[in-house]
């Protein structure tokens, strides 16, 4: 996941402490004007380089971030807002470098006391620059904490998004057809965990994504951030498996379930006509009183493998083999 390696963003105070302590050590190694020059150079370099590193640690949202993660990041932290804060930190990096050059150029060659006063002035101005970007650094660190919690969903692998009201059997199905224990992670804006299972067919790994809190209720019950997260999922899905419970033992009337199905179908159809869509009736051992593409019972195991095969086929994914001469 592209955001998992984002380092912690230091605070202004931490950067200043680091820069000035290193400057003090550099100054002790020399004397007179040379000591002041060494301190200026060290502090300027440490601040400029560390601020630059904060900026370059972030990926290019347009060039390096897949549409799924970009839109999800926009929903949670705001891509334009993040860029604005990164721009301010870039300014601070350049400014601290310029201040170092300016004051080194102003140092007298034979007056250590005057040089010390200029160095103190420079440090004060560097401190002012860092205080100006204090809020920017705090925003970036909080954004980093949110982005690192994103579920590890891989846009380069075919994905089957499992949707439907709660208690219709979505999680049981994902658990049943995936060999490994499912990975769980939370979107920063919901307390519910996203479940991701994997299954391999013909040397291709498919992701089964269950998103409680997003695709298990009507659109008019989602807030703006959740709605944008659903939009992000439209970039990811190769197929949608919508599960219904004709017996309504899930606690939701069948008519409500079918209305949600139309809502989800419209969301993904508007985004990409190539997304396959399957309606699957679970709990077929209790009731099959609904028109569906497939029927199964996760409880009894009836046709579970058949539904998985149909979902894999619905992705339309074809493995690209290397060309041979």
One Martini backbone bead per residue (centre of mass of N, CA, C, O) as a GRO file, in nm:
protein
  325
    1UNK     BB    1   0.096   0.036   0.023
    2UNK     BB    2   0.170   0.367  -0.046
    3UNK     BB    3   0.135   0.486   0.271
    4UNK     BB    4   0.301   0.293   0.477
    5UNK     BB    5   0.596   0.461   0.442
    6UNK     BB    6   0.524   0.699   0.596
    7UNK     BB    7   0.666   0.915   0.789
    8UNK     BB    8   0.710   1.085   1.050
    9UNK     BB    9   0.627   1.410   1.137
   10UNK     BB   10   0.787   1.661   1.245
   11UNK     BB   11   0.822   1.911   1.447
   12UNK     BB   12   0.935   2.220   1.488
   13UNK     BB   13   1.080   2.167   1.757
   14UNK     BB   14   1.239   1.917   1.667
   15UNK     BB   15   1.397   2.055   1.438
   16UNK     BB   16   1.533   2.275   1.605
   17UNK     BB   17   1.678   2.095   1.807
   18UNK     BB   18   1.843   1.942   1.599
   19UNK     BB   19   1.985   2.182   1.459
   20UNK     BB   20   2.111   2.329   1.717
   21UNK     BB   21   2.268   2.088   1.832
   22UNK     BB   22   2.447   2.044   1.585
   23UNK     BB   23   2.560   2.328   1.576
   24UNK     BB   24   2.702   2.321   1.848
   25UNK     BB   25   2.898   2.092   1.777
   26UNK     BB   26   3.027   2.236   1.534
   27UNK     BB   27   3.132   2.488   1.698
   28UNK     BB   28   3.330   2.330   1.897
   29UNK     BB   29   3.543   2.257   1.659
   30UNK     BB   30   3.571   2.567   1.667
   31UNK     BB   31   3.659   2.921   1.608
   32UNK     BB   32   3.515   3.201   1.598
   33UNK     BB   33   3.395   3.262   1.294
   34UNK     BB   34   3.400   2.963   1.210
   35UNK     BB   35   3.192   2.869   1.419
   36UNK     BB   36   2.952   3.037   1.315
   37UNK     BB   37   2.951   2.926   1.028
   38UNK     BB   38   2.909   2.627   1.104
   39UNK     BB   39   2.638   2.670   1.248
   40UNK     BB   40   2.483   2.787   1.011
   41UNK     BB   41   2.521   2.557   0.810
   42UNK     BB   42   2.401   2.330   0.979
   43UNK     BB   43   2.119   2.441   1.041
   44UNK     BB   44   2.033   2.489   0.749
   45UNK     BB   45   2.066   2.197   0.647
   46UNK     BB   46   1.883   2.047   0.845
   47UNK     BB   47   1.623   2.199   0.785
   48UNK     BB   48   1.609   2.178   0.477
   49UNK     BB   49   1.634   1.867   0.451
   50UNK     BB   50   1.397   1.780   0.639
   51UNK     BB   51   1.176   1.930   0.486
   52UNK     BB   52   1.225   1.795   0.215
   53UNK     BB   53   1.167   1.503   0.318
   54UNK     BB   54   0.873   1.543   0.382
   55UNK     BB   55   0.784   1.592   0.088
   56UNK     BB   56   0.922   1.340  -0.067
   57UNK     BB   57   0.759   1.113   0.090
   58UNK     BB   58   0.541   1.198  -0.090
   59UNK     BB   59   0.330   1.126  -0.323
   60UNK     BB   60   0.206   1.154  -0.635
   61UNK     BB   61  -0.127   1.179  -0.682
   62UNK     BB   62  -0.124   1.163  -1.008
   63UNK     BB   63   0.135   0.957  -1.074
   64UNK     BB   64   0.136   0.726  -0.810
   65UNK     BB   65  -0.173   0.716  -0.751
   66UNK     BB   66  -0.428   0.539  -0.743
   67UNK     BB   67  -0.757   0.610  -0.781
   68UNK     BB   68  -0.855   0.474  -0.526
   69UNK     BB   69  -0.652   0.614  -0.324
   70UNK     BB   70  -0.698   0.905  -0.408
   71UNK     BB   71  -1.002   0.925  -0.335
   72UNK     BB   72  -0.971   0.835  -0.045
   73UNK     BB   73  -0.778   1.063   0.037
   74UNK     BB   74  -0.973   1.291  -0.033
   75UNK     BB   75  -1.192   1.208   0.173
   76UNK     BB   76  -1.003   1.230   0.435
   77UNK     BB   77  -0.777   1.487   0.370
   78UNK     BB   78  -0.731   1.622   0.108
   79UNK     BB   79  -0.543   1.682  -0.158
   80UNK     BB   80  -0.528   1.993  -0.181
   81UNK     BB   81  -0.453   2.040   0.114
   82UNK     BB   82  -0.194   1.876   0.118
   83UNK     BB   83  -0.051   2.042  -0.100
   84UNK     BB   84  -0.050   2.310   0.052
   85UNK     BB   85   0.127   2.211   0.291
   86UNK     BB   86   0.367   2.117   0.118
   87UNK     BB   87   0.428   2.397   0.001
   88UNK     BB   88   0.506   2.530   0.272
   89UNK     BB   89   0.743   2.339   0.332
   90UNK     BB   90   0.903   2.412   0.083
   91UNK     BB   91   0.944   2.703   0.157
   92UNK     BB   92   1.099   2.650   0.424
   93UNK     BB   93   1.337   2.504   0.297
   94UNK     BB   94   1.433   2.743   0.123
   95UNK     BB   95   1.453   2.962   0.345
   96UNK     BB   96   1.670   2.826   0.527
   97UNK     BB   97   1.882   2.824   0.306
   98UNK     BB   98   1.890   3.130   0.249
   99UNK     BB   99   1.968   3.222   0.535
  100UNK     BB  100   2.239   3.088   0.544
  101UNK     BB  101   2.365   3.237   0.304
  102UNK     BB  102   2.319   3.526   0.395
  103UNK     BB  103   2.477   3.515   0.675
  104UNK     BB  104   2.745   3.411   0.572
  105UNK     BB  105   2.788   3.666   0.385
  106UNK     BB  106   2.786   3.871   0.656
  107UNK     BB  107   3.034   3.781   0.778
  108UNK     BB  108   3.295   3.859   0.946
  109UNK     BB  109   3.649   3.791   0.952
  110UNK     BB  110   3.739   3.963   1.255
  111UNK     BB  111   3.443   3.929   1.431
  112UNK     BB  112   3.307   3.726   1.659
  113UNK     BB  113   3.080   3.891   1.795
  114UNK     BB  114   2.934   3.977   1.536
  115UNK     BB  115   2.891   3.689   1.434
  116UNK     BB  116   2.716   3.594   1.673
  117UNK     BB  117   2.480   3.792   1.628
  118UNK     BB  118   2.408   3.695   1.343
  119UNK     BB  119   2.353   3.403   1.417
  120UNK     BB  120   2.116   3.466   1.610
  121UNK     BB  121   1.939   3.597   1.398
  122UNK     BB  122   1.916   3.354   1.215
  123UNK     BB  123   1.786   3.163   1.422
  124UNK     BB  124   1.534   3.334   1.468
  125UNK     BB  125   1.434   3.320   1.172
  126UNK     BB  126   1.416   3.014   1.156
  127UNK     BB  127   1.210   2.990   1.383
  128UNK     BB  128   0.987   3.150   1.236
  129UNK     BB  129   0.955   2.961   0.999
  130UNK     BB  130   0.873   2.708   1.164
  131UNK     BB  131   0.620   2.840   1.294
  132UNK     BB  132   0.467   2.882   1.021
  133UNK     BB  133   0.468   2.539   0.979
  134UNK     BB  134   0.336   2.393   1.219
  135UNK     BB  135   0.049   2.322   1.100
  136UNK     BB  136   0.148   2.169   0.851
  137UNK     BB  137   0.295   1.940   1.001
  138UNK     BB  138   0.051   1.843   1.162
  139UNK     BB  139  -0.129   1.768   0.927
  140UNK     BB  140   0.062   1.557   0.794
  141UNK     BB  141   0.071   1.365   1.036
  142UNK     BB  142  -0.234   1.308   1.054
  143UNK     BB  143  -0.263   1.208   0.765
  144UNK     BB  144  -0.066   0.976   0.788
  145UNK     BB  145  -0.226   0.819   1.006
  146UNK     BB  146  -0.474   0.772   0.824
  147UNK     BB  147  -0.344   0.641   0.565
  148UNK     BB  148  -0.211   0.389   0.717
  149UNK     BB  149  -0.512   0.251   0.768
  150UNK     BB  150  -0.546   0.142   0.513
  151UNK     BB  151  -0.629  -0.093   0.321
  152UNK     BB  152  -0.476  -0.371   0.149
  153UNK     BB  153  -0.541  -0.281  -0.170
  154UNK     BB  154  -0.492  -0.406  -0.507
  155UNK     BB  155  -0.525  -0.259  -0.819
  156UNK     BB  156  -0.364  -0.502  -0.985
  157UNK     BB  157  -0.598  -0.676  -0.873
  158UNK     BB  158  -0.864  -0.848  -0.888
  159UNK     BB  159  -1.200  -0.738  -0.789
  160UNK     BB  160  -1.450  -0.836  -0.542
  161UNK     BB  161  -1.740  -0.685  -0.448
  162UNK     BB  162  -1.921  -0.715  -0.146
  163UNK     BB  163  -2.276  -0.689  -0.116
  164UNK     BB  164  -2.511  -0.587   0.132
  165UNK     BB  165  -2.679  -0.649   0.384
  166UNK     BB  166  -2.678  -0.729   0.685
  167UNK     BB  167  -2.676  -1.080   0.746
  168UNK     BB  168  -2.655  -1.233   0.448
  169UNK     BB  169  -2.331  -1.357   0.424
  170UNK     BB  170  -2.065  -1.218   0.338
  171UNK     BB  171  -1.844  -1.301   0.542
  172UNK     BB  172  -1.892  -1.606   0.520
  173UNK     BB  173  -1.814  -1.628   0.226
  174UNK     BB  174  -1.527  -1.513   0.240
  175UNK     BB  175  -1.428  -1.719   0.450
  176UNK     BB  176  -1.494  -1.983   0.285
  177UNK     BB  177  -1.321  -1.915   0.000
  178UNK     BB  178  -1.080  -1.850   0.182
  179UNK     BB  179  -0.791  -1.972   0.308
  180UNK     BB  180  -0.700  -1.737   0.437
  181UNK     BB  181  -0.688  -1.510   0.656
  182UNK     BB  182  -0.834  -1.229   0.692
  183UNK     BB  183  -0.809  -0.903   0.627
  184UNK     BB  184  -0.803  -0.612   0.843
  185UNK     BB  185  -0.944  -0.274   0.816
  186UNK     BB  186  -0.969   0.077   0.870
  187UNK     BB  187  -1.137   0.333   0.812
  188UNK     BB  188  -1.109   0.653   0.943
  189UNK     BB  189  -1.452   0.699   0.925
  190UNK     BB  190  -1.478   0.405   1.058
  191UNK     BB  191  -1.538   0.134   1.288
  192UNK     BB  192  -1.533  -0.051   1.053
  193UNK     BB  193  -1.416  -0.338   0.897
  194UNK     BB  194  -1.232  -0.432   0.640
  195UNK     BB  195  -1.257  -0.712   0.420
  196UNK     BB  196  -0.987  -0.931   0.296
  197UNK     BB  197  -0.978  -1.174   0.049
  198UNK     BB  198  -0.816  -1.469  -0.100
  199UNK     BB  199  -0.800  -1.612  -0.438
  200UNK     BB  200  -0.696  -1.880  -0.653
  201UNK     BB  201  -0.697  -1.871  -1.024
  202UNK     BB  202  -0.498  -1.954  -1.262
  203UNK     BB  203  -0.262  -1.772  -1.124
  204UNK     BB  204  -0.482  -1.582  -0.989
  205UNK     BB  205  -0.541  -1.313  -0.773
  206UNK     BB  206  -0.824  -1.261  -0.575
  207UNK     BB  207  -1.033  -1.008  -0.444
  208UNK     BB  208  -1.231  -0.991  -0.146
  209UNK     BB  209  -1.462  -0.722  -0.071
  210UNK     BB  210  -1.572  -0.609   0.247
  211UNK     BB  211  -1.788  -0.305   0.327
  212UNK     BB  212  -1.874  -0.209   0.604
  213UNK     BB  213  -2.067   0.098   0.596
  214UNK     BB  214  -2.121   0.130   0.270
  215UNK     BB  215  -2.276  -0.139   0.108
  216UNK     BB  216  -2.524  -0.169   0.360
  217UNK     BB  217  -2.664   0.102   0.253
  218UNK     BB  218  -2.805   0.367   0.160
  219UNK     BB  219  -2.700   0.661   0.023
  220UNK     BB  220  -2.879   0.857   0.217
  221UNK     BB  221  -2.699   0.735   0.479
  222UNK     BB  222  -2.453   0.876   0.380
  223UNK     BB  223  -2.182   1.045   0.393
  224UNK     BB  224  -1.958   1.217   0.213
  225UNK     BB  225  -1.715   1.032   0.271
  226UNK     BB  226  -1.856   0.763   0.212
  227UNK     BB  227  -1.935   0.833  -0.078
  228UNK     BB  228  -1.640   0.862  -0.179
  229UNK     BB  229  -1.557   0.575  -0.108
  230UNK     BB  230  -1.746   0.444  -0.309
  231UNK     BB  231  -1.620   0.579  -0.552
  232UNK     BB  232  -1.346   0.442  -0.516
  233UNK     BB  233  -1.452   0.148  -0.563
  234UNK     BB  234  -1.512   0.187  -0.872
  235UNK     BB  235  -1.199   0.166  -0.944
  236UNK     BB  236  -1.164  -0.141  -0.837
  237UNK     BB  237  -1.392  -0.294  -0.960
  238UNK     BB  238  -1.472  -0.592  -1.157
  239UNK     BB  239  -1.686  -0.693  -0.942
  240UNK     BB  240  -2.026  -0.756  -0.820
  241UNK     BB  241  -2.156  -0.905  -0.519
  242UNK     BB  242  -2.495  -0.941  -0.460
  243UNK     BB  243  -2.660  -1.002  -0.153
  244UNK     BB  244  -2.942  -1.204  -0.069
  245UNK     BB  245  -3.240  -1.255   0.153
  246UNK     BB  246  -3.542  -1.406   0.103
  247UNK     BB  247  -3.619  -1.461   0.414
  248UNK     BB  248  -3.537  -1.206   0.603
  249UNK     BB  249  -3.347  -1.298   0.854
  250UNK     BB  250  -3.158  -1.038   0.855
  251UNK     BB  251  -3.390  -0.785   0.899
  252UNK     BB  252  -3.462  -0.735   0.587
  253UNK     BB  253  -3.650  -0.660   0.349
  254UNK     BB  254  -3.656  -0.750   0.023
  255UNK     BB  255  -3.723  -0.474  -0.100
  256UNK     BB  256  -3.482  -0.329   0.029
  257UNK     BB  257  -3.264  -0.503  -0.100
  258UNK     BB  258  -3.340  -0.437  -0.399
  259UNK     BB  259  -3.297  -0.132  -0.375
  260UNK     BB  260  -2.996  -0.152  -0.306
  261UNK     BB  261  -2.913  -0.296  -0.561
  262UNK     BB  262  -2.984  -0.063  -0.755
  263UNK     BB  263  -2.797   0.142  -0.628
  264UNK     BB  264  -2.531  -0.015  -0.671
  265UNK     BB  265  -2.556  -0.065  -0.973
  266UNK     BB  266  -2.559   0.235  -1.055
  267UNK     BB  267  -2.286   0.317  -0.940
  268UNK     BB  268  -2.112   0.114  -1.121
  269UNK     BB  269  -2.231   0.170  -1.405
  270UNK     BB  270  -2.153   0.476  -1.416
  271UNK     BB  271  -1.840   0.420  -1.392
  272UNK     BB  272  -1.848   0.110  -1.531
  273UNK     BB  273  -1.946  -0.114  -1.780
  274UNK     BB  274  -1.729  -0.357  -1.697
  275UNK     BB  275  -1.880  -0.427  -1.447
  276UNK     BB  276  -1.968  -0.690  -1.286
  277UNK     BB  277  -2.305  -0.834  -1.203
  278UNK     BB  278  -2.427  -1.010  -0.910
  279UNK     BB  279  -2.703  -1.202  -0.803
  280UNK     BB  280  -2.724  -1.351  -0.472
  281UNK     BB  281  -2.879  -1.621  -0.310
  282UNK     BB  282  -2.897  -1.676   0.010
  283UNK     BB  283  -3.037  -1.924   0.190
  284UNK     BB  284  -3.163  -2.162  -0.001
  285UNK     BB  285  -3.264  -2.355   0.233
  286UNK     BB  286  -3.507  -2.144   0.295
  287UNK     BB  287  -3.493  -1.941   0.025
  288UNK     BB  288  -3.589  -1.862  -0.346
  289UNK     BB  289  -3.782  -1.588  -0.352
  290UNK     BB  290  -3.585  -1.487  -0.609
  291UNK     BB  291  -3.428  -1.318  -0.853
  292UNK     BB  292  -3.126  -1.475  -0.976
  293UNK     BB  293  -2.805  -1.582  -1.076
  294UNK     BB  294  -2.775  -1.723  -0.787
  295UNK     BB  295  -2.757  -2.008  -0.559
  296UNK     BB  296  -2.707  -2.039  -0.195
  297UNK     BB  297  -2.534  -2.203   0.098
  298UNK     BB  298  -2.319  -2.146   0.344
  299UNK     BB  299  -2.422  -2.337   0.562
  300UNK     BB  300  -2.420  -2.606   0.356
  301UNK     BB  301  -2.247  -2.542   0.069
  302UNK     BB  302  -2.433  -2.469  -0.154
  303UNK     BB  303  -2.280  -2.340  -0.439
  304UNK     BB  304  -2.022  -2.178  -0.356
  305UNK     BB  305  -1.824  -2.245  -0.587
  306UNK     BB  306  -2.009  -2.143  -0.815
  307UNK     BB  307  -2.013  -1.846  -0.726
  308UNK     BB  308  -1.715  -1.795  -0.741
  309UNK     BB  309  -1.684  -1.862  -1.042
  310UNK     BB  310  -1.882  -1.640  -1.138
  311UNK     BB  311  -1.724  -1.401  -1.019
  312UNK     BB  312  -1.465  -1.446  -1.176
  313UNK     BB  313  -1.596  -1.425  -1.458
  314UNK     BB  314  -1.713  -1.127  -1.413
  315UNK     BB  315  -1.435  -0.976  -1.433
  316UNK     BB  316  -1.277  -1.047  -1.711
  317UNK     BB  317  -1.005  -1.168  -1.646
  318UNK     BB  318  -0.681  -1.161  -1.812
  319UNK     BB  319  -0.392  -1.310  -1.851
  320UNK     BB  320  -0.082  -1.178  -1.924
  321UNK     BB  321   0.130  -1.300  -2.153
  322UNK     BB  322   0.426  -1.342  -2.266
  323UNK     BB  323   0.593  -1.286  -2.540
  324UNK     BB  324   0.697  -1.485  -2.817
  325UNK     BB  325   0.927  -1.544  -3.075
   0.00000   0.00000   0.00000
